[in-house]
Amino acid sequence: MNSRILALIAAAAASTIYGVNHTIAKGLMPDVIGPYGFILVRVTGAALLFWLIGLFVNSEKIDRKDWPRILICALFGMVLNMNMFFKGLELSTPINSSVVITLTPVILLVLGAFLLKERITWLKSVGIGIGLVGALVLILFGAKTQENAPNIPLGNMLFIVNATSYAFYLILVKPLVAKYSSITLMKIFFLLAVFMNLPIGLSQFMEVSWVDLGFSEIWKLVFVVVGTSVLTYLFNIYALKQLSPSTIGVFMYLQPLVAVGFAILVGADSLSTIRIIAAILIFTGVFLSTRTPKKATSP
């Protein structure tokens, strides 16, 4: 099997894990563990695993001037981003979360225009508008509550905060990625995230009756820590070594399809007309806003 096929499999596997995660993580909250306590477990487990992997990778010294940016990246990428997503997942549904977070490229485009002075074409502007309309449709006209989803509009708004925070992280981390290895950055980011999340999630972590957890709860926790926090990252890194970023971007559309299919299959969520309309609008907006115009070729 050649390296390109393996890279495609890795990218598909990462999106599949992300898609399934929406339902698995939702199933643990809030009865087994609260969202903030869950994030503390997630970042602690990921930190331990990345430091273990780091034993087999050459260590790098961090320049003193880069520490402020590293701290901010950890705050946006491993604290605000994750806590808003899991709290939103507790309040809303797996299908809603998988649809709304696909707005990340649109938000990234808007932030790039404001922070990096990047030019936005009229086609991208139309895409941004359509995508945001889709998000508003989901928030304003979707169901307000349903079983195991006590406040869907607020949850959906937290997903947008999550996507915005992650977009900030992607912009801020770019200079660091060019300077340091990925394992070095993840080791530091997740270690910092442990200390940042301690005051937020410690009380919910302590409320868990760990000795009484059954196999079902334990494997779901392990899946979120090992699968969603570590394996997906490693899969995407491997895929990026063989595939172009635009090819990787196509797999973004796989995640909500997996999330919707898995949620319906296990009876954790269901489709509605409003959700379908919102998803079509958001997917159309993302497609238009991330489309790269073809360069004219000389005869």
C-alpha positions as CSV (number, residue, x, y, z in Angstrom):
1,M,0.0,0.0,0.0
2,N,1.6,3.3,-1.1
3,S,2.0,6.3,1.2
4,R,-0.7,8.4,-0.4
5,I,-3.4,5.8,0.2
6,L,-2.2,5.4,3.8
7,A,-2.4,9.2,4.2
8,L,-6.0,9.2,2.9
9,I,-6.8,6.5,5.3
10,A,-5.3,8.4,8.2
11,A,-7.2,11.6,7.3
12,A,-10.4,9.6,7.0
13,A,-9.7,7.9,10.4
14,A,-9.2,11.2,12.1
15,S,-12.5,12.7,10.8
16,T,-14.3,9.4,11.8
17,I,-12.9,9.6,15.3
18,Y,-14.0,13.2,15.6
19,G,-17.4,12.4,14.2
20,V,-18.0,9.5,16.6
21,N,-16.7,11.6,19.5
22,H,-19.7,13.9,19.5
23,T,-22.0,11.1,20.6
24,I,-19.6,9.2,22.9
25,A,-18.6,12.4,24.8
26,K,-22.2,13.5,25.0
27,G,-23.2,10.1,26.5
28,L,-20.9,10.7,29.6
29,M,-22.2,14.2,30.4
30,P,-23.5,15.2,32.9
31,D,-24.4,11.9,34.6
32,V,-20.9,10.4,34.7
33,I,-18.8,13.5,34.7
34,G,-19.4,17.3,34.2
35,P,-18.0,19.0,31.0
36,Y,-15.3,20.9,32.8
37,G,-14.1,17.9,34.8
38,F,-14.1,15.9,31.5
39,I,-11.8,18.5,29.9
40,L,-9.4,18.2,32.9
41,V,-9.3,14.4,32.4
42,R,-8.8,14.9,28.6
43,V,-5.9,17.4,28.8
44,T,-4.2,15.5,31.7
45,G,-4.3,12.2,29.8
46,A,-3.2,13.8,26.5
47,A,-0.3,15.6,28.4
48,L,0.9,12.3,29.8
49,L,0.8,10.6,26.4
50,F,2.5,13.4,24.5
51,W,5.3,13.6,27.1
52,L,5.7,9.8,26.8
53,I,5.9,10.1,23.0
54,G,8.4,13.0,23.6
55,L,10.8,10.6,25.2
56,F,11.5,9.2,21.7
57,V,11.8,12.6,20.0
58,N,14.7,15.1,20.2
59,S,14.0,17.8,22.7
60,E,14.0,21.5,21.7
61,K,14.7,24.6,23.7
62,I,11.9,27.3,23.6
63,D,13.0,30.9,23.0
64,R,11.9,33.2,25.9
65,K,10.2,35.5,23.5
66,D,7.8,32.7,22.3
67,W,6.4,31.9,25.8
68,P,3.7,34.6,25.8
69,R,2.4,33.3,22.4
70,I,2.6,29.7,23.7
71,L,0.5,30.6,26.8
72,I,-2.1,32.3,24.7
73,C,-2.2,29.3,22.3
74,A,-2.8,26.9,25.2
75,L,-5.6,29.2,26.5
76,F,-7.5,29.4,23.2
77,G,-6.7,25.9,21.9
78,M,-6.8,23.7,25.0
79,V,-8.9,25.7,27.6
80,L,-11.5,28.0,26.1
81,N,-12.0,26.0,22.9
82,M,-12.4,22.6,24.7
83,N,-14.5,23.8,27.6
84,M,-17.0,25.6,25.4
85,F,-17.3,22.6,23.1
86,F,-18.0,20.1,25.9
87,K,-20.3,22.5,27.8
88,G,-22.2,23.1,24.5
89,L,-22.4,19.4,23.9
90,E,-23.9,18.9,27.4
91,L,-26.6,21.5,26.6
92,S,-27.2,20.7,22.9
93,T,-27.0,17.6,20.7
94,P,-24.3,15.7,18.8
95,I,-25.8,16.5,15.4
96,N,-25.9,20.3,16.2
97,S,-22.3,20.3,17.4
98,S,-21.0,18.4,14.3
99,V,-22.8,20.9,12.0
100,V,-21.9,24.2,13.7
101,I,-18.2,23.4,14.2
102,T,-17.8,23.2,10.4
103,L,-18.1,27.0,10.5
104,T,-14.5,27.1,11.7
105,P,-13.0,27.8,8.2
106,V,-15.5,30.6,7.7
107,I,-14.6,32.2,11.1
108,L,-10.9,31.7,10.3
109,L,-11.4,33.6,7.1
110,V,-13.1,36.5,8.9
111,L,-10.5,36.7,11.6
112,G,-7.7,36.5,9.0
113,A,-9.3,39.6,7.3
114,F,-9.3,41.5,10.5
115,L,-6.1,40.4,12.1
116,L,-3.9,39.5,9.1
117,K,-5.4,42.0,6.6
118,E,-6.1,39.1,4.2
119,R,-8.3,40.0,1.2
120,I,-11.8,38.5,1.1
121,T,-13.3,38.1,-2.4
122,W,-17.0,38.7,-3.2
123,L,-17.5,34.9,-3.5
124,K,-16.0,34.3,-0.1
125,S,-18.1,37.1,1.3
126,V,-21.3,35.4,0.0
127,G,-20.1,32.1,1.5
128,I,-19.5,33.8,4.9
129,G,-23.0,35.2,4.8
130,I,-24.7,32.0,3.8
131,G,-22.8,30.0,6.5
132,L,-23.7,32.5,9.2
133,V,-27.4,32.4,8.2
134,G,-27.3,28.6,8.5
135,A,-25.9,29.0,12.1
136,L,-28.6,31.5,13.0
137,V,-31.3,29.2,11.6
138,L,-30.1,26.4,13.8
139,I,-29.9,28.7,16.9
140,L,-33.2,30.7,16.4
141,F,-35.5,28.2,14.8
142,G,-34.3,24.8,16.0
143,A,-35.7,22.9,19.0
144,K,-35.2,24.7,22.3
145,T,-34.9,21.6,24.4
146,Q,-35.2,17.8,24.1
147,E,-34.3,14.8,26.1
148,N,-30.7,15.1,27.5
149,A,-30.4,18.5,25.8
150,P,-31.7,21.2,28.3
151,N,-30.7,24.4,26.4
152,I,-30.1,23.8,22.7
153,P,-29.8,27.5,21.6
154,L,-27.2,28.3,24.3
155,G,-25.4,25.1,23.5
156,N,-25.3,26.0,19.8
157,M,-24.0,29.5,20.7
158,L,-21.2,27.9,22.8
159,F,-20.2,25.8,19.7
160,I,-19.7,29.1,17.8
161,V,-17.5,30.4,20.7
162,N,-15.6,27.1,20.5
163,A,-15.1,27.4,16.7
164,T,-14.0,31.1,17.1
165,S,-11.6,30.2,19.9
166,Y,-10.1,27.4,17.7
167,A,-9.8,29.7,14.8
168,F,-7.8,32.2,17.0
169,Y,-5.6,29.3,18.0
170,L,-4.9,28.3,14.4
171,I,-3.8,31.9,13.6
172,L,-1.7,32.3,16.7
173,V,0.0,28.9,16.5
174,K,1.2,29.3,12.8
175,P,4.5,31.0,13.6
176,L,5.2,28.4,16.3
177,V,4.5,25.4,14.0
178,A,7.1,26.8,11.6
179,K,9.7,27.0,14.3
180,Y,9.2,23.9,16.6
181,S,8.3,20.3,16.1
182,S,4.6,19.3,16.6
183,I,5.4,17.0,19.5
184,T,7.3,19.7,21.4
185,L,4.4,22.1,21.0
186,M,1.7,19.5,22.1
187,K,3.8,18.5,25.1
188,I,3.9,22.1,26.3
189,F,0.4,23.1,25.3
190,F,-1.3,20.2,27.1
191,L,0.9,20.6,30.2
192,L,0.0,24.2,30.5
193,A,-3.7,23.3,29.8
194,V,-3.6,21.0,32.8
195,F,-2.7,23.8,35.2
196,M,-5.1,26.2,33.5
197,N,-8.0,23.8,33.6
198,L,-7.4,22.7,37.3
199,P,-9.4,25.6,38.9
200,I,-12.2,25.2,36.3
201,G,-12.7,21.4,36.4
202,L,-11.3,20.2,39.7
203,S,-14.6,20.2,41.5
204,Q,-16.4,18.3,38.8
205,F,-13.5,15.9,38.6
206,M,-13.7,15.2,42.4
207,E,-17.4,14.5,42.2
208,V,-16.9,11.5,40.0
209,S,-17.1,8.1,41.7
210,W,-14.1,6.7,39.9
211,V,-14.1,3.3,41.7
212,D,-17.7,2.7,40.7
213,L,-17.2,3.3,36.9
214,G,-18.1,0.4,34.7
215,F,-16.4,-0.8,31.6
216,S,-18.8,1.2,29.3
217,E,-17.8,4.5,31.0
218,I,-14.1,3.7,31.1
219,W,-13.7,2.8,27.5
220,K,-15.6,6.0,26.5
221,L,-13.2,8.1,28.6
222,V,-10.2,6.4,27.1
223,F,-11.6,6.9,23.6
224,V,-11.9,10.7,24.2
225,V,-8.4,11.0,25.7
226,V,-6.5,8.6,23.4
227,G,-8.6,8.8,20.3
228,T,-9.8,12.3,20.1
229,S,-7.0,14.1,21.8
230,V,-3.9,12.1,20.6
231,L,-4.6,9.7,17.7
232,T,-6.5,12.3,15.6
233,Y,-3.6,14.7,15.9
234,L,-1.0,12.1,14.9
235,F,-3.2,10.9,12.0
236,N,-3.6,14.4,10.7
237,I,0.2,15.1,11.0
238,Y,0.9,12.0,9.0
239,A,-1.7,12.9,6.4
240,L,-0.3,16.4,6.0
241,K,3.1,15.0,5.2
242,Q,1.7,13.3,2.1
243,L,-1.4,15.4,1.1
244,S,-2.0,19.0,0.4
245,P,-3.9,21.1,3.0
246,S,-6.8,21.5,0.5
247,T,-7.1,17.7,0.2
248,I,-7.2,17.5,4.0
249,G,-9.9,20.1,4.1
250,V,-12.2,17.9,2.0
251,F,-12.3,15.5,5.0
252,M,-13.9,18.2,7.1
253,Y,-17.2,17.4,5.4
254,L,-16.8,13.7,6.4
255,Q,-17.0,14.6,10.1
256,P,-20.6,15.8,10.3
257,L,-21.7,12.9,8.1
258,V,-20.1,10.4,10.4
259,A,-21.5,12.2,13.5
260,V,-25.0,12.3,12.1
261,G,-25.0,8.7,11.0
262,F,-23.5,7.4,14.3
263,A,-25.9,9.5,16.4
264,I,-28.9,8.3,14.6
265,L,-27.6,4.7,14.5
266,V,-27.3,4.5,18.3
267,G,-30.5,6.5,18.9
268,A,-28.6,9.5,20.5
269,D,-30.1,12.1,18.2
270,S,-32.4,12.6,15.2
271,L,-32.7,14.7,12.1
272,S,-35.3,17.5,11.6
273,T,-36.2,19.7,8.6
274,I,-34.6,22.8,10.3
275,R,-31.4,20.9,10.9
276,I,-31.2,19.7,7.3
277,I,-31.8,23.3,6.0
278,A,-29.2,24.7,8.4
279,A,-26.7,22.0,7.4
280,I,-27.2,22.7,3.7
281,L,-26.7,26.5,4.3
282,I,-23.6,26.0,6.5
283,F,-22.0,23.5,4.1
284,T,-22.7,25.7,1.1
285,G,-21.2,28.7,3.0
286,V,-18.1,26.8,3.9
287,F,-17.6,25.5,0.4
288,L,-17.9,28.9,-1.2
289,S,-15.8,30.7,1.4
290,T,-12.9,28.2,1.2
291,R,-12.9,27.8,-2.5
292,T,-9.7,28.8,-4.2
293,P,-10.1,30.3,-7.7
294,K,-8.3,28.6,-10.5
295,K,-5.3,30.5,-11.8
296,A,-5.4,31.4,-15.5
297,T,-2.9,29.5,-17.6
298,S,-0.9,31.1,-20.4
299,P,-1.4,29.6,-23.9
